[in-house]
C-alpha cells in the first residue's frame, strides 16, 4: 500500500493522471423517449388479477374442459379408486435388499456411487409410482440414499487414513 491506498487504487490514480478522461461538451446519456412512469395502470388495492379470469382462460383453451376435470357421475369409477398391486421391487424394504439392488461394492469410487444413486432414483423415485405406493417408494429411496451416503463417508474416511 502506498500512502494509505491499495495497489489497485494506486494504479487507477496513475492511469487517470496519464490518460485524462476526454470530456465532450453537450453529450447526454441516451434516453428512451415516450412512456413515462405515469403509464402504469391503476390497480385495485390488494388485487392484481382476478382468479376467475385465469380459470376461465384455462378452461377456454382446453378441448373438452368439463369432462377432463370432473367425471360425468361426479365421482371416480371403482376401477380408478383401486390401486394397482404393489410392484415387486417396492416390497424389498430391508437395507440388505436395497443394498443388493444398488449393487454397492467395496471398490466403488465417488463417481460410481453417484451414478448408482442416479440409476436407482430413476427406477425407484416416489413420483413415478401410484400415489398409494408412494410411502413405500419414499422409504426405499430414503434407505438407498442413506446407504450411498454411508458408502461415500467410508470411502472419504479411508482415503484420509491412507487405506486406499
Secondary structure, DSSP 4 states (H G I P E B T S, - for coil): -BTTB-HHHHHHHHHHHHSPPP--TT-------S--GGGSPP--TT-SS-HHHHHHHHHHHSTTHHHHHS-TTSS--HHHHSPPPPPGGGG--SHHHHHHHHT--TT--HHHHHHHHHHHHHHH-GGGS-GGGHHHHHHHHHHHHHHHHHHHHHHHHHHHTT--
